[in-house]
Amino acid sequence: MQSTNWVPLFPEQASTFAWQVDLLYFYLIIVSIAFTIPVAAAIFFFAIKYRETEKFATPEEMHGSMVLETVWSIIPFVISMTIFLGGAIVFFNQFTPPEGAMNVYVVGKQWMWKLQHETGQREINELHIPVGRKVKLTMTTEDVLHDFSIPAFRTKADVVPGRYTYLWFEATKPGKYHLFCAEYCGLNHSGMGGYVYVMEQRDFDNWLSGSVSGQTPVEAGRDLFENKLGCASCHAGGPTQRGAMLEGIYNHEVKLVGGATVTADDQYIRNSILNPSSQIVEGFQPIMPTFKGQVTEEQLNSLVAYIKSLTPDAAAAASSVPTANTSNTAAPAGNTAAKPSANSNR
Amino acid sequence: MNAENVISSGYGGSKLNYITNGSTLKSWLLTKDHKRIAIMYLISVSGFFLMGGLYAATIRLELLTPASDLLESGTYNKVFTQHGILMIFFFLIPSIPAVLGNFLLPIMIGAKDLALPRINLLSLYFYWIGGGMTLFALMQGGIDTGWTFYTPYSTTFSNSFVMLVGLGIFVNGFSSILTGLNFIVTIHTMRAPGMTWFRMPLFVWAHYATSLVMILGTPVIAITILLLALERLGGVGIFDPAIGGDPILFQHLFWFYSHPAVYIMILPGMGVISELISNFSRKKIFGYEFIAFSSIAIAVFGFLVWGHHMFVSGQSIYAGLVFSFLTMVVAVPSAIKMFNWTATMYKGSVSYDTPMLYAIGFMGLFLIGGLTGLFLGAMGLVVHLTDTYFVVAHFHYVMVGGQVIAYLGGIHYWWPKMTGRMYSEFWGKISAMLVFVGFNLTFFPQFILGYQGMPRRYASYPEEFQVLNIFSTAGASVLGIGLLMPAVYLMHSLFFGRPAGDNPWMHPGLEWRTSSPPPTENFEVMPVVTWEAYEFGEESGMDIEAARRREAVIT
């Protein structure tokens, strides 16, 4: 796709906001030309017309002009405000993740990208996605800063250790596009990249069923929760359990000891696993040990995905499979955790 | 200061000037003369510029081919890091203020020296110590964090000499602070009788604004480096999330200094250009007050836009909106300067001497540099452009196309004053044009590369980017030759150049009303200023007729 004999001036437009970014770019090019031509022409014209004809001449004195100063202050201001507004609108689209997107987990690591689909498929330095479907990446890193950048989609976002950042896009054109790490990350920074493959839905379904899926993040999370880490010994069991109720907690307000409230988002859940005593839920004792060093970033992603999938009804039937939780509308996880066969209906 | 005196006291008199007044090494190293300190800065800064330039040449050679074949990526990472650190901290920041500012600022306002001459010498020593530490670290194996030192890479993951370089920059920061402090005190207290604020050359105004940024901004980077050391050596969690820190905090602190530092690197250049445009058009500058206050406005707003380096860092959308808005506002004072410079040439008497060629080149390059700044302030667009070659091209247009070109223009303009000799005008013009052409050929293709998505700091890159990289490397060789030429003909002029006389350009600034090179105390008699800045008419007291007769003899 990318290889042509001619030097390409623009990367391909392959996402829904690529044209908006390009439009902004063309607008700015036009503004730049509209400024450059008159100013450059004036400089050349003055330099030639008023060139020195007599050594050490004393040209007529001239003072400034309030009118001119006002005009050439206001015009750039107004134009720069249009640029600001245009940029802000496009930015708002780029960084407001939509509801109901297909979720992909991304973990950066010197010097590779580890990705996992909601359906369990893992990829390294490659991302396969269907065309025409909103995709949301939940990203973090095991070590230093990275940046997940796809020029053909005109978007990128830093990946920051210790927190989640998000990126979303909707591909519009099947193809193979560059994936770069855009934030300097050390020795093999320029090798930390690969390709994004945008496929027709049918091809994507084939790809999904053709690759080893293993456990989905929700399944892996439940395994960790119930068996490996033993979270369930305190966080399950009904009204008498020692730890906070997790069912339906996701994206809801939680009252903390001390009166503050927080929204139980990905970041909060992650933080509660790693630094349990920093934000204690009201009515509970700070007895939970830290799991820092015991869970990998991927396992954290799985735990968050599992806790997301817990709904109040699920508390009753704790052992039911997560895909049955179709009644949960608040959390997109309920939909996107569906098996590939469900995707083909879209 | 009568007119006769200005013209007749030519070069070669028996009077001592600042160069001949003492010839021992000690008389240089322990001097309190701002002019000698400026010359020592000039030599040191040129050395760092040469080193930074060699690193740049290495980078361009490596990028000639897509694979990382000339250098391994680890070496490449060190090369671009050291290019950035040497150029920014040890060349661009001190270049115009410490060399031209040091030499000219006291003379331009009719003072004998800076207000605090010992502090001035101390600042030079801080610069040398900081530079020495950095050079030592480079010889030990260098540093690979990028000049931005982003955490947690710089604190936990990099095995290179981060702390030593950090210490070098820390010490060097005091050099900036002391210079800025000295300039502010000097401008407030040392102006000659009649030199009111609004009679000061715009070069002095620009340095006033720069000094404000230096003394307010530099302590922040010093504190940031200390915090970095505290974490790297003491294990205190400040920036590293593994021990409870926040890596984004580092970016805030770093850019809180480093964005204003960008204005340290361009405001003095704007001051030089104001001098050049006005003087070589032989006309009072258009909109003096607007240019003066736009410098102050840039300095103030410069402190409020640091977040535009962090649009994709995970910073909140609303913080981003504020930073984007303020960034757009900064465009206005820059535009005001641009328009006023252009208007100054209108109905002037424009000469094409070498410094003016540099000034015209500056206007062209700064226009592109400034306008592409708007691209990078527009949030929706900058997401795509962040950390690509578009950014690299933009800041080189501002830093090299702006500050370096202005610095070279200034060096050429004041060379006869500093040394008493004229350089070859022919070679000067050739080099000015080579620099302009080579610069554009080097960096314009990088805008296109950036929009295509080529990330910066890449030792190897996909093949489709190669054609433009070849253009860029070809341009860099032209630029390199253009930049090396002045080193040759300026050195040549020191020994074989024709004596310049006190006022070769017949310009009215105070610096042209003393001998070339100036005496240690700058003026034989304390000047009394009765004319406005850039006053070319009769009130200036210059004897144009005598100058014409002298010119006729030379030619």
Chai-1 contact restraints between the chains, C-beta under 6 A:
chainA,res_idxA,chainB,res_idxB,connection_type,confidence,min_distance_angstrom,max_distance_angstrom,comment,restraint_id
A,Q2,B,E464,contact,1.0,0.0,6.0,A-B,restraint_1
A,V7,B,V467,contact,1.0,0.0,6.0,A-B,restraint_2
A,L9,B,I448,contact,1.0,0.0,6.0,A-B,restraint_3
A,P11,B,Q452,contact,1.0,0.0,6.0,A-B,restraint_4
A,P11,B,G453,contact,1.0,0.0,6.0,A-B,restraint_5
A,V21,B,L381,contact,1.0,0.0,6.0,A-B,restraint_6
A,V21,B,H384,contact,1.0,0.0,6.0,A-B,restraint_7
A,L24,B,A378,contact,1.0,0.0,6.0,A-B,restraint_8
A,L24,B,G380,contact,1.0,0.0,6.0,A-B,restraint_9
A,L24,B,L381,contact,1.0,0.0,6.0,A-B,restraint_10
A,Y25,B,L381,contact,1.0,0.0,6.0,A-B,restraint_11
A,L28,B,F375,contact,1.0,0.0,6.0,A-B,restraint_12
A,S32,B,L371,contact,1.0,0.0,6.0,A-B,restraint_13
A,T36,B,L367,contact,1.0,0.0,6.0,A-B,restraint_14
A,V39,B,T342,contact,1.0,0.0,6.0,A-B,restraint_15
A,A42,B,T342,contact,1.0,0.0,6.0,A-B,restraint_16
A,I43,B,T342,contact,1.0,0.0,6.0,A-B,restraint_17
A,I43,B,M363,contact,1.0,0.0,6.0,A-B,restraint_18
A,F46,B,M345,contact,1.0,0.0,6.0,A-B,restraint_19
A,F46,B,Y346,contact,1.0,0.0,6.0,A-B,restraint_20
A,A47,B,V350,contact,1.0,0.0,6.0,A-B,restraint_21
A,Y50,B,K347,contact,1.0,0.0,6.0,A-B,restraint_22
A,Y50,B,G348,contact,1.0,0.0,6.0,A-B,restraint_23
A,Y50,B,V350,contact,1.0,0.0,6.0,A-B,restraint_24
A,R51,B,V350,contact,1.0,0.0,6.0,A-B,restraint_25
A,E52,B,S349,contact,1.0,0.0,6.0,A-B,restraint_26
A,E52,B,S351,contact,1.0,0.0,6.0,A-B,restraint_27
A,K55,B,R548,contact,1.0,0.0,6.0,A-B,restraint_28
A,K55,B,E551,contact,1.0,0.0,6.0,A-B,restraint_29
A,F56,B,M506,contact,1.0,0.0,6.0,A-B,restraint_30
A,F56,B,I544,contact,1.0,0.0,6.0,A-B,restraint_31
A,F56,B,A547,contact,1.0,0.0,6.0,A-B,restraint_32
A,A57,B,S349,contact,1.0,0.0,6.0,A-B,restraint_33
A,T58,B,F536,contact,1.0,0.0,6.0,A-B,restraint_34
A,T58,B,G537,contact,1.0,0.0,6.0,A-B,restraint_35
A,P59,B,R282,contact,1.0,0.0,6.0,A-B,restraint_36
A,P59,B,K283,contact,1.0,0.0,6.0,A-B,restraint_37
A,P59,B,K347,contact,1.0,0.0,6.0,A-B,restraint_38
A,P59,B,G348,contact,1.0,0.0,6.0,A-B,restraint_39
A,P59,B,S349,contact,1.0,0.0,6.0,A-B,restraint_40
A,E61,B,K284,contact,1.0,0.0,6.0,A-B,restraint_41
A,G64,B,F286,contact,1.0,0.0,6.0,A-B,restraint_42
A,G64,B,G287,contact,1.0,0.0,6.0,A-B,restraint_43
A,E69,B,G287,contact,1.0,0.0,6.0,A-B,restraint_44
A,E69,B,F290,contact,1.0,0.0,6.0,A-B,restraint_45
A,W72,B,F339,contact,1.0,0.0,6.0,A-B,restraint_46
A,S73,B,V332,contact,1.0,0.0,6.0,A-B,restraint_47
A,S73,B,I336,contact,1.0,0.0,6.0,A-B,restraint_48
A,P76,B,A331,contact,1.0,0.0,6.0,A-B,restraint_49
A,P76,B,V332,contact,1.0,0.0,6.0,A-B,restraint_50
A,P76,B,A335,contact,1.0,0.0,6.0,A-B,restraint_51
A,F77,B,V332,contact,1.0,0.0,6.0,A-B,restraint_52
A,S80,B,M328,contact,1.0,0.0,6.0,A-B,restraint_53
A,S80,B,A331,contact,1.0,0.0,6.0,A-B,restraint_54
A,I83,B,L374,contact,1.0,0.0,6.0,A-B,restraint_55
A,I83,B,A378,contact,1.0,0.0,6.0,A-B,restraint_56
A,F84,B,S324,contact,1.0,0.0,6.0,A-B,restraint_57
A,F84,B,F325,contact,1.0,0.0,6.0,A-B,restraint_58
A,F84,B,M328,contact,1.0,0.0,6.0,A-B,restraint_59
A,G87,B,A378,contact,1.0,0.0,6.0,A-B,restraint_60
A,G87,B,M379,contact,1.0,0.0,6.0,A-B,restraint_61
A,G87,B,G380,contact,1.0,0.0,6.0,A-B,restraint_62
A,G87,B,L381,contact,1.0,0.0,6.0,A-B,restraint_63
A,A88,B,L321,contact,1.0,0.0,6.0,A-B,restraint_64
A,A88,B,M379,contact,1.0,0.0,6.0,A-B,restraint_65
A,V90,B,G380,contact,1.0,0.0,6.0,A-B,restraint_66
A,F91,B,M379,contact,1.0,0.0,6.0,A-B,restraint_67
A,F91,B,G380,contact,1.0,0.0,6.0,A-B,restraint_68
A,Q94,B,V383,contact,1.0,0.0,6.0,A-B,restraint_69
A,F95,B,I317,contact,1.0,0.0,6.0,A-B,restraint_70
A,V144,B,P152,contact,1.0,0.0,6.0,A-B,restraint_71
A,V144,B,Y153,contact,1.0,0.0,6.0,A-B,restraint_72
A,V144,B,F157,contact,1.0,0.0,6.0,A-B,restraint_73
A,L145,B,Y150,contact,1.0,0.0,6.0,A-B,restraint_74
A,P151,B,G453,contact,1.0,0.0,6.0,A-B,restraint_75
A,R154,B,H384,contact,1.0,0.0,6.0,A-B,restraint_76
A,T155,B,V383,contact,1.0,0.0,6.0,A-B,restraint_77
A,K156,B,V312,contact,1.0,0.0,6.0,A-B,restraint_78
A,A157,B,V312,contact,1.0,0.0,6.0,A-B,restraint_79
A,D158,B,V312,contact,1.0,0.0,6.0,A-B,restraint_80
A,D158,B,S313,contact,1.0,0.0,6.0,A-B,restraint_81
A,D158,B,G314,contact,1.0,0.0,6.0,A-B,restraint_82
A,V160,B,G314,contact,1.0,0.0,6.0,A-B,restraint_83
A,P161,B,P241,contact,1.0,0.0,6.0,A-B,restraint_84
A,G162,B,P241,contact,1.0,0.0,6.0,A-B,restraint_85
A,T165,B,G314,contact,1.0,0.0,6.0,A-B,restraint_86
A,F180,B,P455,contact,1.0,0.0,6.0,A-B,restraint_87
A,A182,B,D387,contact,1.0,0.0,6.0,A-B,restraint_88
A,A182,B,P455,contact,1.0,0.0,6.0,A-B,restraint_89
A,Y184,B,G146,contact,1.0,0.0,6.0,A-B,restraint_90
A,Y184,B,R457,contact,1.0,0.0,6.0,A-B,restraint_91
A,G186,B,Y153,contact,1.0,0.0,6.0,A-B,restraint_92
A,L187,B,G74,contact,1.0,0.0,6.0,A-B,restraint_93
A,N188,B,S73,contact,1.0,0.0,6.0,A-B,restraint_94
A,S190,B,Y458,contact,1.0,0.0,6.0,A-B,restraint_95
A,S190,B,A459,contact,1.0,0.0,6.0,A-B,restraint_96
A,S190,B,S460,contact,1.0,0.0,6.0,A-B,restraint_97
